[in-house]
């Protein structure tokens, strides 16, 4: 077994997490035997000097135990050292006589614990040194000093590796793994002590345009600058993580829904007022949700995500607060207090992130338009929302066409024709709306029925089998009036 094989085997077993420890495998000329054994007693690796000391030229230590190699009286001495390490001792040692080259040689046998990330004993390192006297020589002291220095370097390396494993390489913010570890701790604190906890999802508006127009290097620079800006604006107790792409997540301990919304608004204003290299102004949309007692991480995140899409669907560059999680009491609330709301369901997923993301955004656009209708927004605000809606439809159609062509969907050409027909209908509807010939209700009807119900939940399902191998092949399209669950639900505003 070569050194690379040893590194791989030991790392996969969780015995030694840092390959740098192999530098302790000293050359035979150093006169020091070194090896590591698991808690089952079998050596996982050993240098040549340990082979010489224990095997007397008859094979290798690797894969064998001290019981296989040594007489009973020596095994008992070494077993006491092992037990001392199991009991928590930082080091254990004994002096033994080993027959080296047919001559009895006095050796100092030093045993050290190797601990896992959880602080528990994972394996035992043996250092065996030939000495001419029953006490350590100057050479042995020098060797121990070198080992101590190597141990310190090992500790520093472990800290550095943990840092790398928990941060996003591009931005330096926490990565998703580190965020989810922190979330579990904070949610446990909420459920035990009822400390409030809120979540922000921050998404850069039209970030794809930045990459397309200025290149990914510029896009990466925007992400780094935005991370620094967010860090500088957040409070010391808040935690920032890059969730993926242009999305960031902020965990706000001891923070309720309204203060979290105020923090989100400060973040939004800071970003909107900043000037980014090359691209100039950048804006963000933010969804906010407070975690409820007993709520799962997945449900809590989904509510914040829905609020984010509401913000994007309502024109972007804004903050939306998710309502409190539905409880049994909410279910008894009068229907009059609710309004009809398009709800995204997991059954609508096709399995492609780009397509599903576009579909969710169209849901949010429809909800934003409906909210504008019911709330009586100003004409200027509604016009901006209509412009955003059409831009999102065009963007989604373009992204979807690339996906289905790449997936080899045989009906791609016919599907693209359907897109063109919908785009033409949308353009005509907008012109008539501007001229006062059509109302907002007609725009909502077009988006909710023509684009979402009829096209997205109907025609789009033809290409689902080509994007997800686990779906059964679809041979026909269910009509809009089928028993498939519709995207309508009564939701609190």
C-alpha positions as CSV (number, residue, x, y, z in Angstrom):
1,X,0.0,0.0,0.0
2,X,1.5,3.4,-1.0
3,X,1.3,6.6,0.9
4,X,-1.7,7.9,-1.1
5,X,-3.6,4.7,-0.3
6,X,-2.8,5.0,3.3
7,X,-4.0,8.6,3.4
8,X,-7.2,7.7,1.7
9,X,-7.9,4.6,3.9
10,X,-7.2,6.5,7.1
11,X,-9.2,9.6,6.1
12,X,-12.2,7.4,5.1
13,X,-12.2,5.6,8.4
14,X,-12.2,8.9,10.3
15,X,-9.0,7.9,12.2
16,X,-6.8,10.8,11.1
17,X,-8.5,13.7,9.4
18,X,-5.4,15.5,8.4
19,X,-3.0,13.9,5.9
20,X,-0.2,16.1,7.3
21,X,0.2,13.8,10.2
22,X,1.9,11.4,7.9
23,X,4.9,13.6,8.2
24,X,5.4,11.9,11.5
25,X,6.3,8.7,9.7
26,X,10.0,9.2,10.1
27,X,12.5,7.6,7.9
28,X,14.3,4.4,9.1
29,X,17.4,6.4,9.6
30,X,15.7,8.4,12.4
31,X,15.7,5.3,14.6
32,X,12.1,5.9,15.7
33,X,9.2,3.6,15.0
34,X,5.8,5.2,14.4
35,X,2.4,3.7,13.9
36,X,-1.3,4.2,14.4
37,X,-3.8,1.6,15.4
38,X,-7.6,1.7,15.6
39,X,-9.5,0.9,18.7
40,X,-9.9,-2.7,17.5
41,X,-6.1,-3.0,18.2
42,X,-5.0,-3.4,14.6
43,X,-2.4,-1.1,13.1
44,X,-3.7,1.0,10.2
45,X,-0.3,2.3,9.3
46,X,3.4,2.0,10.4
47,X,6.7,3.2,9.2
48,X,9.6,0.9,8.3
49,X,11.3,1.3,11.6
50,X,8.3,0.0,13.5
51,X,8.1,-2.9,11.1
52,X,11.8,-3.7,11.9
53,X,11.3,-3.3,15.7
54,X,8.1,-5.5,16.0
55,X,8.3,-7.9,13.1
56,X,12.0,-8.8,13.1
57,X,12.2,-8.8,9.3
58,X,9.2,-11.1,8.9
59,X,6.5,-9.0,7.3
60,X,4.7,-5.8,8.1
61,X,2.9,-4.3,11.1
62,X,0.1,-3.0,9.0
63,X,-3.2,-4.9,9.7
64,X,-1.8,-6.8,12.7
65,X,-2.2,-6.2,16.4
66,X,0.3,-6.2,19.3
67,X,-1.1,-9.5,20.4
68,X,0.0,-11.0,17.0
69,X,3.5,-9.5,17.4
70,X,4.6,-9.5,21.0
71,X,4.9,-11.9,24.0
72,X,2.3,-11.9,26.7
73,X,4.3,-9.9,29.3
74,X,4.8,-7.0,26.8
75,X,1.2,-7.1,25.7
76,X,0.1,-6.6,29.4
77,X,2.4,-3.6,29.7
78,X,1.1,-2.0,26.5
79,X,-2.5,-2.8,27.4
80,X,-2.1,-0.7,30.6
81,X,-1.0,2.2,28.5
82,X,-3.9,1.8,26.2
83,X,-6.3,1.8,29.1
84,X,-4.8,4.9,30.5
85,X,-5.5,6.7,27.2
86,X,-9.1,5.3,27.2
87,X,-9.5,6.8,30.7
88,X,-8.5,10.2,29.5
89,X,-4.7,10.4,30.0
90,X,-2.9,12.8,27.6
91,X,0.0,10.4,27.2
92,X,1.2,7.0,28.4
93,X,4.6,5.3,28.2
94,X,6.5,2.2,29.2
95,X,10.0,0.8,28.8
96,X,10.3,-2.6,27.0
97,X,13.0,-4.9,25.8
98,X,12.6,-5.9,22.1
99,X,14.8,-8.3,20.2
100,X,16.2,-6.2,17.4
101,X,18.4,-8.0,14.9
102,X,18.7,-10.9,17.4
103,X,19.9,-8.6,20.2
104,X,17.8,-7.5,23.1
105,X,17.3,-3.7,22.8
106,X,16.0,-1.3,25.4
107,X,13.2,0.8,24.0
108,X,10.9,3.6,25.2
109,X,7.3,3.0,24.0
110,X,5.3,6.2,24.0
111,X,1.5,6.2,23.3
112,X,-0.5,9.2,22.3
113,X,-4.3,9.6,21.9
114,X,-5.8,10.7,18.5
115,X,-9.1,12.4,19.1
116,X,-11.9,13.0,16.7
117,X,-13.8,16.3,16.1
118,X,-16.2,15.3,18.9
119,X,-13.3,15.0,21.4
120,X,-13.6,11.2,21.7
121,X,-10.7,8.8,21.3
122,X,-10.6,7.5,17.7
123,X,-7.2,5.8,17.5
124,X,-3.8,5.4,19.3
125,X,-0.4,6.5,18.0
126,X,2.7,4.5,19.1
127,X,6.2,6.0,19.1
128,X,9.0,3.4,19.8
129,X,12.5,4.6,20.3
130,X,15.7,2.5,20.9
131,X,17.7,3.9,23.8
132,X,21.0,2.7,25.3
133,X,19.9,3.6,28.8
134,X,16.6,3.2,30.6
135,X,16.0,7.0,30.4
136,X,15.3,9.2,27.4
137,X,18.4,10.4,25.6
138,X,18.9,13.9,24.2
139,X,18.0,12.5,20.8
140,X,14.7,11.3,22.2
141,X,14.0,14.6,23.8
142,X,14.6,16.3,20.5
143,X,12.3,13.9,18.8
144,X,9.6,14.6,21.4
145,X,10.1,18.4,20.8
146,X,9.6,17.8,17.1
147,X,6.5,15.8,17.8
148,X,5.1,18.6,19.9
149,X,5.7,21.1,17.2
150,X,4.0,18.8,14.7
151,X,1.1,18.4,17.0
152,X,0.7,22.2,17.2
153,X,0.8,22.5,13.5
154,X,-1.7,19.7,13.2
155,X,-4.1,21.6,15.5
156,X,-3.7,24.8,13.4
157,X,-4.4,22.8,10.2
158,X,-7.6,21.3,11.7
159,X,-8.8,24.8,12.6
160,X,-8.0,26.0,9.1
161,X,-9.8,23.0,7.5
162,X,-12.9,23.6,9.6
163,X,-12.9,27.2,8.5
164,X,-12.7,26.2,4.8
165,X,-15.4,23.6,5.3
166,X,-17.8,26.2,6.7
167,X,-17.4,29.2,4.5
168,X,-18.3,30.1,0.9
169,X,-15.1,30.2,-1.1
170,X,-16.1,33.2,-3.3
171,X,-17.6,35.6,-0.7
172,X,-16.3,34.4,2.6
173,X,-19.8,34.2,4.1
174,X,-21.0,31.0,5.8
175,X,-22.0,28.3,3.4
176,X,-25.2,26.3,3.5
177,X,-23.7,23.5,5.7
178,X,-22.6,26.0,8.4
179,X,-25.9,27.9,8.2
180,X,-28.0,24.8,8.8
181,X,-25.9,23.8,11.7
182,X,-26.5,27.2,13.3
183,X,-30.2,27.1,12.5
184,X,-30.7,23.9,14.4
185,X,-29.1,25.4,17.5
186,X,-31.2,28.6,17.3
187,X,-34.4,26.7,16.6
188,X,-33.7,24.5,19.7
189,X,-33.3,27.7,21.7
190,X,-36.6,29.0,20.4
191,X,-38.5,25.8,21.3
192,X,-36.8,25.5,24.7
193,X,-36.9,29.1,25.9
194,X,-39.2,30.8,23.4
195,X,-36.5,33.1,22.2
196,X,-37.8,34.7,19.0
197,X,-36.0,33.9,15.7
198,X,-36.4,35.3,12.2
199,X,-35.0,34.6,8.8
200,X,-34.2,36.9,5.8
201,X,-33.7,35.6,2.3
202,X,-32.0,38.2,0.1
203,X,-32.0,37.8,-3.7
204,X,-30.2,40.1,-6.2
205,X,-32.6,41.5,-8.8
206,X,-31.9,40.7,-12.4
207,X,-28.5,39.2,-11.5
208,X,-28.5,37.1,-14.7
209,X,-28.4,40.3,-16.7
210,X,-25.3,41.3,-14.8
211,X,-23.6,38.1,-15.8
212,X,-24.9,38.2,-19.4
213,X,-23.9,41.8,-20.0
214,X,-20.7,42.1,-18.0
215,X,-19.4,38.6,-17.6
216,X,-19.2,36.2,-14.6
217,X,-16.0,37.8,-13.3
218,X,-18.0,41.1,-12.8
219,X,-20.8,39.1,-11.3
220,X,-18.5,37.5,-8.8
221,X,-17.2,40.9,-7.8
222,X,-20.8,42.1,-7.2
223,X,-21.3,39.1,-5.0
224,X,-18.2,39.9,-3.0
225,X,-19.1,43.6,-2.6
226,X,-22.6,42.8,-1.7
227,X,-21.4,40.3,1.0
228,X,-19.2,43.0,2.6
229,X,-22.1,45.6,2.4
230,X,-24.5,43.2,4.1
231,X,-21.9,42.2,6.8
232,X,-21.3,45.9,7.6
233,X,-25.0,46.6,8.0
234,X,-26.0,43.5,10.0
235,X,-25.9,43.4,13.8
236,X,-23.3,41.4,15.6
237,X,-25.7,38.7,16.6
238,X,-26.9,38.1,13.0
239,X,-25.4,35.4,10.7
240,X,-25.0,35.8,7.0
241,X,-24.7,32.8,4.6
242,X,-24.6,32.4,0.9
243,X,-27.4,30.0,0.0
244,X,-26.5,29.6,-3.6
245,X,-26.1,31.7,-6.8
246,X,-27.3,35.2,-6.0
247,X,-29.3,34.3,-2.9
248,X,-28.2,35.0,0.7
249,X,-29.8,34.0,4.0
250,X,-29.6,36.0,7.3
251,X,-30.5,34.3,10.6
252,X,-31.6,36.9,13.2
253,X,-31.7,35.5,16.8
254,X,-33.9,37.1,19.4
255,X,-35.7,39.0,16.7
256,X,-39.4,39.1,16.0
257,X,-41.1,39.6,12.6
258,X,-41.5,43.4,12.6
259,X,-37.9,44.3,13.8
260,X,-36.6,41.7,11.3
261,X,-38.6,43.5,8.5
262,X,-37.0,46.8,9.6
263,X,-33.6,45.3,9.4
264,X,-34.4,43.9,6.0
265,X,-35.5,47.4,4.9
266,X,-32.2,48.9,6.1
267,X,-30.3,46.3,4.1
268,X,-32.4,47.0,1.0
269,X,-31.8,50.8,1.3
270,X,-28.0,50.3,1.8
271,X,-27.7,48.1,-1.3
272,X,-29.9,50.4,-3.4
273,X,-27.8,53.4,-2.4
274,X,-24.5,51.8,-3.1
275,X,-22.5,52.0,-6.4
276,X,-21.0,48.7,-7.5
277,X,-17.9,48.5,-9.8
278,X,-18.7,48.3,-13.5
279,X,-22.5,47.7,-13.1
280,X,-23.4,50.8,-11.0
281,X,-26.6,50.3,-9.1
282,X,-27.9,47.0,-7.9
283,X,-31.1,46.2,-6.0
284,X,-32.3,43.3,-3.9
285,X,-35.6,41.8,-3.0
286,X,-36.0,40.3,0.5
287,X,-38.4,37.9,2.1
288,X,-38.8,37.8,5.9
289,X,-40.4,35.1,8.1
290,X,-40.4,34.6,11.9
291,X,-40.1,31.0,13.1
292,X,-43.1,29.6,15.0
293,X,-42.8,27.2,18.0
294,X,-42.6,23.6,16.7
295,X,-42.3,24.7,13.1
296,X,-39.8,22.7,10.9
297,X,-36.8,24.4,9.2
298,X,-38.2,23.4,5.8
299,X,-41.6,25.0,6.4
300,X,-40.0,28.1,8.0
301,X,-37.7,28.6,5.0
302,X,-40.6,28.0,2.5
303,X,-42.6,30.8,4.1
304,X,-39.6,33.2,3.8
305,X,-39.0,32.0,0.2
306,X,-42.7,32.6,-0.7
307,X,-42.4,36.1,0.8
308,X,-39.3,36.7,-1.4
309,X,-41.1,35.7,-4.5
310,X,-44.0,38.0,-3.5
311,X,-41.4,40.8,-3.3
312,X,-40.0,39.9,-6.7
313,X,-43.5,39.5,-8.2
314,X,-44.6,42.9,-6.8
315,X,-41.9,44.8,-8.7
316,X,-38.6,43.9,-6.9
317,X,-36.4,46.2,-4.8
318,X,-38.7,45.7,-1.8
319,X,-39.2,43.7,1.4
320,X,-42.1,41.4,2.0
321,X,-43.0,39.9,5.4
322,X,-44.5,36.4,5.5
323,X,-47.6,35.9,7.7
324,X,-47.3,33.8,10.8
325,X,-47.4,30.1,10.3
326,X,-50.9,28.7,10.1
327,X,-52.1,27.1,13.3
328,X,-55.2,25.2,14.3
329,X,-56.8,28.5,15.4
330,X,-56.0,30.1,12.0
331,X,-58.0,27.3,10.3
332,X,-61.1,28.4,12.2
333,X,-60.7,32.1,11.1
334,X,-63.6,33.5,9.0
335,X,-63.1,33.0,5.3
336,X,-64.0,36.7,4.8
337,X,-60.6,37.5,6.4
338,X,-58.8,35.7,3.7
339,X,-58.3,36.3,0.0
340,X,-57.7,34.0,-2.9
341,X,-54.0,33.4,-3.4
342,X,-52.0,31.3,-5.9
343,X,-50.0,28.7,-3.9
344,X,-47.0,26.8,-5.3
345,X,-47.1,23.1,-4.6
346,X,-44.3,20.6,-4.8
347,X,-46.4,18.6,-7.3
348,X,-45.7,21.4,-9.8
349,X,-41.9,20.9,-9.8
350,X,-40.4,19.5,-13.0
351,X,-37.0,18.9,-11.4
352,X,-35.1,21.5,-13.2
353,X,-34.0,24.4,-11.0
354,X,-34.1,27.0,-13.7
355,X,-37.6,26.1,-14.9
356,X,-39.1,25.6,-11.4
357,X,-37.6,29.0,-10.3
358,X,-39.2,30.7,-13.2
359,X,-42.6,29.1,-12.5
360,X,-42.5,30.1,-8.9
361,X,-41.7,33.7,-9.9
362,X,-44.7,33.7,-12.2
363,X,-46.9,32.6,-9.3
364,X,-45.5,35.5,-7.3
365,X,-46.2,37.9,-10.1
366,X,-49.8,36.8,-10.3
367,X,-50.2,37.2,-6.5
368,X,-48.5,40.6,-6.6
369,X,-50.9,41.8,-9.4
370,X,-53.9,40.4,-7.4
371,X,-52.7,42.3,-4.3
372,X,-52.4,45.5,-6.3
373,X,-56.0,45.0,-7.6
374,X,-57.4,44.4,-4.2
375,X,-55.4,47.1,-2.5
376,X,-56.0,49.9,-5.0
377,X,-52.4,50.7,-5.7
378,X,-51.5,53.9,-7.6
379,X,-51.4,53.8,-11.4
380,X,-47.6,54.4,-11.5
381,X,-47.0,51.5,-9.1
382,X,-49.3,49.2,-11.1
383,X,-47.6,50.2,-14.4
384,X,-44.2,49.3,-13.1
385,X,-45.6,46.0,-11.8
386,X,-47.1,45.2,-15.3
387,X,-43.7,46.0,-16.9
388,X,-41.9,43.7,-14.5
389,X,-44.5,40.9,-15.1
390,X,-44.0,41.0,-18.9
391,X,-40.2,41.0,-18.5
392,X,-40.4,38.0,-16.2
393,X,-42.6,36.1,-18.7
394,X,-40.1,36.8,-21.5
395,X,-37.1,35.8,-19.4
396,X,-38.8,32.6,-18.2
397,X,-39.8,31.6,-21.7
398,X,-36.2,32.1,-23.0
399,X,-34.7,30.1,-20.1
400,X,-37.2,27.3,-20.5
401,X,-36.6,27.0,-24.2
402,X,-32.9,26.5,-23.6
403,X,-33.6,23.8,-21.1
404,X,-36.0,21.8,-23.2
405,X,-33.9,22.0,-26.3
406,X,-30.8,20.8,-24.3
407,X,-32.9,18.0,-22.8
408,X,-33.9,16.7,-26.3
409,X,-37.6,17.3,-25.9
410,X,-39.0,16.3,-29.3
411,X,-41.9,18.8,-29.0
412,X,-39.5,21.8,-28.4
413,X,-40.3,23.5,-31.7
414,X,-44.1,23.4,-31.1
415,X,-43.6,24.5,-27.5
416,X,-41.6,27.5,-28.6
417,X,-44.4,28.5,-31.0
418,X,-46.8,28.4,-28.0
419,X,-44.5,30.8,-26.2
420,X,-44.4,33.2,-29.2
421,X,-48.3,33.2,-29.3
422,X,-48.5,34.0,-25.6
423,X,-45.9,36.8,-25.9
424,X,-47.9,38.3,-28.8
425,X,-51.1,38.1,-26.8
426,X,-49.4,39.7,-23.8
427,X,-48.0,42.5,-25.9
428,X,-51.5,43.2,-27.3
429,X,-53.1,43.1,-23.8
430,X,-50.5,45.5,-22.4
431,X,-51.1,48.0,-25.3
432,X,-54.9,47.8,-24.7
433,X,-54.3,48.2,-21.0
434,X,-52.2,51.4,-21.6
435,X,-55.0,52.7,-23.9
436,X,-57.6,52.1,-21.3
437,X,-59.4,49.3,-23.2
438,X,-58.4,46.5,-20.8
439,X,-58.3,46.5,-17.0
440,X,-56.0,44.9,-14.4
441,X,-58.5,42.1,-14.0
442,X,-57.9,41.1,-17.6
443,X,-54.1,41.2,-17.0
444,X,-54.6,38.9,-14.0
445,X,-56.9,36.6,-15.9
446,X,-54.3,36.3,-18.7
447,X,-51.4,35.5,-16.3
448,X,-53.4,33.2,-13.9
449,X,-55.3,31.3,-16.5
450,X,-53.5,31.5,-19.9
451,X,-49.9,31.4,-18.7
452,X,-50.1,29.5,-15.4
453,X,-53.1,27.2,-15.4
454,X,-53.4,26.4,-19.1
455,X,-49.8,26.6,-20.2
456,X,-47.5,26.1,-17.2
457,X,-49.7,23.4,-15.5
458,X,-50.9,22.0,-18.9
459,X,-48.6,22.2,-21.9
460,X,-45.4,22.4,-19.9
461,X,-46.0,18.9,-18.3
462,X,-45.3,17.3,-21.7
463,X,-41.5,17.9,-21.2
464,X,-41.4,16.9,-17.6
465,X,-40.4,13.3,-18.4
466,X,-37.3,14.6,-20.3
467,X,-36.1,16.6,-17.3
468,X,-36.7,14.0,-14.5
469,X,-35.9,10.4,-15.0
470,X,-38.0,9.3,-12.0
471,X,-41.3,10.6,-13.5
472,X,-43.5,8.2,-15.5
473,X,-43.7,9.1,-19.2
474,X,-46.6,11.5,-20.0
475,X,-48.5,10.6,-23.2
476,X,-51.3,13.2,-22.9
477,X,-52.1,16.5,-21.3
478,X,-54.7,16.7,-18.6
479,X,-57.3,19.4,-19.4
480,X,-57.5,22.4,-17.1
481,X,-60.7,21.0,-15.6
482,X,-59.1,17.7,-14.6
483,X,-58.9,16.5,-11.0
484,X,-55.3,17.7,-10.6
485,X,-55.1,20.0,-7.6
486,X,-55.5,23.6,-8.7
487,X,-53.1,26.3,-7.5
488,X,-55.8,28.2,-5.6
489,X,-56.0,28.4,-1.8
490,X,-57.3,30.7,0.8
491,X,-54.3,32.3,2.5
492,X,-54.0,35.1,5.1
493,X,-52.8,38.4,3.5
